[in-house]
Each structure stands twice: as structure tokens, then as C-alpha cells.
Amino acid sequence: MARRRAAAEKAKSSPNDFHRRSVAALQAANVPFLIGGAYVVEAFAGVSRRTKDFDLYIRPRHVRAAMDALAGAGYKAEMTFPHWLAKAARGRDCVDLIFRAGNGLCEVDDSWFERAHDDELLGLRVKLCAPEEMIWMKAYIMERERFDGADIAHILRRCAVELDWPHLVRRFGLDWRVLLSHLILFGYIYPSERHRIPVAVMDDLITRLRNEASTPGPSRLCRGTLLSRKQYLVDIQEWGFRDARLEDRVHMNEKDIARWTKAIAREEQARRAQALQRL
């Protein structure tokens, strides 16, 4: 019994040891990074969940230095997807080094660091991604197997009054409809809390929507691929729509898209294998 308790405590502390080791390695190499992902959702939204990955946000120009620092600390580092993600693994634990969203948008720039929040992780001073950047990053994740809208709703519930709304609206730019969709859902999810969204923001976005209603958009363009890498492939491959991921503002090319698409089957197979292991 005592041995089982000791093993359980060791397993429980292991993620903390891994997180601290990862942060310390990057700090020792003077590589700037921000903590995001589940850790930030818990910090800003109060929602706690277990996840095997540790999400760190890095400027594109610092990704190679981060990989080298973690490799020097005994990690196996790889550029998993050159348009947005590198990974560094140690045993069964993994650090995600994120420098853009998977759709090629939301690049980590200097503003992320200027607006970051100071925090402490296991005795080390760290910086957290600001809630505005987390909302921006998560707003485009609308896969069949993963939808981050609940994270956004929970962040808004806790932080809406303190958000820099002009900055958040600017972040979305041409994709303001994506932001509006989440704000509309927030009012549906929390009818008693919808007053937390500034009226001026809703008025601005709804006015844009009304003004666009009678204006033709870009011909045969599908932006669905910016929301889901799989569910709109039929539009691109069979129905003759242009892929919005090839627009100039998106940091992807045809090779990136092919690699990102090819990974769908591999990741689905991995999920099925994990499900079988849990049976």
C-alpha cells in the first residue's frame, strides 16, 4: 500500500518537474517565451483540466534557439510543422513550441510579450499569454474533434470587463466575423452575463455585418479551411473553391497545406489507438 501511494505521488509530481525543467532550460538560454494553453485557461477562466502537452509561445525567430536549449537539456526536439509548431519531448512528456496557429494566422509577435502577464510557476518567474491573444488563437479552432469556443466563453465570463477590446478587435482584422460569432454564442451561453460585452463592440461588429450584407465577397473563396483543416477539404478538392490558406496574409504555402492535411489520418489513427488502450 505504501509503495502504491509513493508511486502515485511520484506520478503526480512528474508533470510539475517536467514543466519546471522546461522553463528553467529556456530561461538559462535566455530564450523569451510565454506560457499558454491549459495553464492560461485555468489562470484566466478558472477551468482546470489535465493535458499531456505544455504549451509555450515563441516568436518565430526564437524557435530554433528554443529547440537547441531543450535539446541541450536532454529533450528530443523537432520542427513538427514548419508553418506553426515545433515539439520537444522528454520521455512521455512534451513541450509544444507554438509560433503561429495551425491555420497560419495569429503569429506570435512583440505585442504578445508587451502585453503578457507576470506570474510564478513552481518558484520561477514566468509570463503568461494575455487573454486577448488566447481568445484570438482559440477562436479559429472548430474541428469536429475539438472546438475551443467553451474556453473563449469561460475567459470572457471572467475577464470581459478588463479586456482591451480595441486591441482584440484589431487582432481579428478581416476575420471580425469569427469574433462576432463567439460573442453571439457567449450571450446565448450566459444570458445573464451578456452585458459584460461592451455595447459599442457589438454595435460596431453588427454594423459591419449589416453593411456587408449586400456587398459581394471574394469570388469562390472558402475560408472554412482557416477554421478546420479537414471539414472543408471537399470545397477545395471537389467543388472548385479557392483555399483561403493561400492568401498573402496567411503564413502557409501548398507544401505546408499538404503536410498539414497528410497528418490528419496519422493523428486520427493515434486517437483510435489511445481509445483502445483505455478500454
C-alpha positions in Angstrom: 0.0 0.0 0.0 2.8 2.5 1.0 4.6 1.6 -2.3 1.5 2.3 -4.3 1.0 5.7 -2.6 4.6 6.6 -3.2 4.3 5.7 -6.9 1.1 7.7 -7.1 2.8 10.7 -5.6 5.7 10.4 -8.0 3.4 10.2 -11.0 1.5 13.3 -9.7 4.6 15.4 -9.2 6.2 14.3 -12.5 4.4 16.9 -14.7 5.4 19.7 -12.4 9.0 18.5 -12.6 8.8 18.5 -16.3 7.3 21.9 -16.6 9.9 23.4 -14.2 12.7 21.7 -16.1 11.4 23.0 -19.4 11.1 26.6 -18.2 14.5 26.5 -16.5 16.2 25.3 -19.7 14.7 28.1 -21.8 15.5 30.8 -19.1 19.1 29.6 -18.8 19.5 30.0 -22.6 17.8 33.5 -22.5 15.1 32.4 -24.9 11.9 34.5 -24.4 8.7 32.6 -24.2 5.1 32.8 -22.8 3.1 30.1 -21.2 -0.3 29.4 -22.8 -2.7 26.5 -23.3 -4.5 24.8 -20.4 -2.3 26.6 -17.8 -3.6 30.0 -19.0 -7.2 28.8 -19.4 -7.0 27.8 -15.7 -5.4 31.1 -14.7 -7.9 33.4 -16.6 -11.0 31.2 -16.8 -10.9 29.1 -13.7 -11.2 25.9 -15.7 -8.8 23.1 -14.8 -8.1 20.1 -17.0 -5.3 17.6 -17.4 -3.3 17.7 -20.6 -0.1 15.9 -21.6 1.3 18.9 -23.5 2.8 22.0 -22.1 2.2 25.0 -24.5 4.8 27.6 -24.8 4.5 30.5 -27.2 7.7 31.7 -29.0 8.4 34.3 -31.6 9.3 32.6 -35.0 12.8 33.9 -34.9 13.4 32.3 -31.5 12.1 28.8 -32.2 15.4 27.3 -33.3 17.1 28.7 -30.1 14.3 27.2 -28.0 14.7 23.8 -29.7 18.5 23.9 -29.2 18.1 24.8 -25.5 15.7 22.0 -24.8 17.8 19.5 -26.8 20.8 20.5 -24.7 18.7 19.6 -21.6 18.1 16.1 -22.9 14.9 16.6 -24.9 14.3 15.3 -28.4 13.3 18.4 -30.5 11.8 18.5 -33.9 10.1 21.0 -36.2 6.8 19.2 -36.5 5.1 21.6 -38.8 7.3 24.4 -40.2 4.4 26.9 -40.5 3.4 26.9 -36.9 4.7 24.3 -34.4 7.9 22.6 -33.0 7.9 19.9 -30.3 10.4 18.9 -27.7 9.8 15.6 -25.9 11.4 14.0 -22.8 10.1 10.5 -22.2 6.3 10.7 -22.4 6.1 14.4 -21.7 6.1 17.0 -24.5 6.5 20.8 -24.9 4.7 22.4 -27.8 6.6 25.4 -29.1 3.9 27.4 -30.8 4.8 30.4 -33.0 1.5 30.7 -35.0 -1.9 29.0 -35.2 -2.2 25.8 -37.2 -4.1 27.8 -39.9 -1.0 30.0 -40.5 -2.6 33.1 -38.7 -2.1 34.5 -35.2 1.7 34.9 -35.4 3.4 35.5 -32.1 4.9 39.0 -32.3 6.4 41.5 -30.0 2.9 42.7 -28.9 2.4 39.3 -27.2 5.3 39.9 -25.0 4.5 43.6 -24.3 1.0 42.6 -23.1 2.0 39.4 -21.2 1.0 38.9 -17.6 3.6 38.2 -14.9 3.2 35.0 -12.9 5.1 32.4 -11.0 5.4 28.7 -11.9 7.0 26.4 -9.3 9.2 29.1 -7.9 10.2 30.5 -11.3 9.1 33.9 -12.6 7.3 33.5 -15.9 5.0 35.4 -18.3 1.6 34.2 -19.4 -0.1 34.9 -22.7 -2.7 37.7 -22.3 -6.3 36.6 -22.5 -6.8 38.7 -25.7 -4.2 36.7 -27.5 -5.6 33.4 -26.2 -9.1 34.3 -27.4 -7.6 35.2 -30.9 -5.7 32.0 -31.1 -8.5 29.7 -29.9 -11.3 31.4 -31.9 -10.3 29.6 -35.1 -10.3 26.1 -33.7 -13.5 24.5 -34.9 -12.6 20.9 -35.7 -15.1 18.0 -35.4 -13.0 16.6 -32.6 -12.1 19.9 -31.0 -13.9 23.2 -30.5 -12.3 25.8 -28.3 -15.4 28.0 -28.1 -16.0 26.9 -24.5 -12.6 28.1 -23.4 -13.4 31.5 -25.0 -16.7 31.7 -23.3 -15.1 30.9 -19.9 -12.4 33.5 -20.4 -15.0 36.1 -21.4 -17.1 35.3 -18.3 -14.1 36.0 -16.0 -12.2 38.7 -18.0 -14.5 40.5 -20.4 -14.7 43.7 -18.3 -10.9 44.0 -18.2 -10.1 43.1 -21.8 -8.5 45.6 -24.2 -11.4 45.4 -26.6 -10.0 47.7 -29.3 -6.8 45.6 -29.4 -8.9 42.3 -29.6 -11.0 43.6 -32.5 -7.8 44.8 -34.3 -6.3 41.3 -33.9 -9.1 39.7 -35.8 -8.9 42.2 -38.7 -10.6 40.8 -41.7 -11.8 37.9 -39.6 -14.1 40.0 -37.4 -17.0 37.7 -38.2 -15.2 35.0 -36.3 -15.0 37.2 -33.2 -18.6 38.2 -33.6 -19.7 34.6 -33.8 -18.1 33.8 -30.4 -19.6 37.0 -28.8 -23.1 35.9 -30.0 -22.5 32.5 -28.6 -21.4 34.0 -25.3 -24.7 35.8 -25.0 -26.5 32.6 -25.7 -24.5 30.6 -23.2 -24.7 33.1 -20.4 -27.9 35.2 -20.9 -27.3 36.9 -17.5 -23.7 37.9 -18.4 -24.1 39.3 -21.9 -23.9 42.8 -20.5 -20.2 42.1 -20.0 -19.5 42.5 -23.7 -19.3 46.3 -24.4 -22.3 47.5 -26.4 -20.0 49.6 -28.5 -18.2 46.5 -29.7 -21.4 44.6 -30.5 -22.8 47.7 -32.3 -19.6 48.1 -34.4 -19.5 44.4 -35.5 -23.2 44.2 -36.2 -22.9 47.4 -38.2 -20.1 45.8 -40.3 -22.3 42.8 -40.7 -25.3 44.9 -41.9 -23.1 46.9 -44.3 -21.6 43.7 -45.8 -25.0 42.0 -46.3 -25.4 43.5 -49.8 -21.8 43.5 -50.8 -20.4 40.6 -52.9 -17.4 38.9 -51.3 -14.3 37.5 -52.9 -15.3 35.1 -55.7 -15.2 31.4 -55.0 -13.2 31.7 -51.8 -13.6 29.3 -48.9 -12.3 30.5 -45.5 -13.6 27.3 -43.8 -10.1 25.9 -44.0 -9.0 28.6 -41.6 -11.4 27.0 -39.1 -11.0 23.3 -39.8 -8.2 21.6 -41.8 -10.4 18.6 -42.6 -14.1 19.6 -42.9 -13.7 21.9 -45.8 -11.4 19.9 -48.0 -14.3 18.9 -50.2 -14.8 22.5 -51.0 -11.2 22.9 -52.2 -10.7 19.5 -53.7 -14.0 18.8 -55.4 -16.2 22.0 -55.5 -13.7 24.4 -57.0 -13.4 26.9 -54.2 -10.1 28.7 -53.5 -8.3 27.9 -50.3 -8.0 30.9 -48.0 -4.8 29.5 -46.6 -3.1 30.6 -49.8 -3.9 34.2 -49.3 -0.9 36.5 -48.8 -1.8 37.3 -45.1 -1.6 33.6 -44.2 1.8 32.0 -43.4 1.2 28.8 -45.4 2.1 27.5 -48.8 1.0 24.5 -50.8 3.7 22.3 -49.2 2.6 23.3 -45.7 -1.0 22.6 -46.6 -0.2 19.2 -48.0 1.9 18.3 -44.9 -0.8 19.6 -42.5 -3.5 17.6 -44.4 -1.5 14.4 -44.5 -1.2 14.5 -40.7 -5.0 14.2 -40.3 -5.0 10.4 -40.9 -2.0 9.8 -38.7 -3.5 11.8 -35.8 -6.9 10.0 -36.2 -5.1 6.7 -36.0 -3.3 7.8 -32.9 -6.5 8.8 -31.2 -8.1 5.5 -32.0 -5.1 3.7 -30.6 -5.4 5.7 -27.4 -9.1 5.0 -27.1 -8.4 1.2 -27.4 -5.8 1.4 -24.7 -8.3 3.0 -22.3 -10.8 0.1 -22.8 
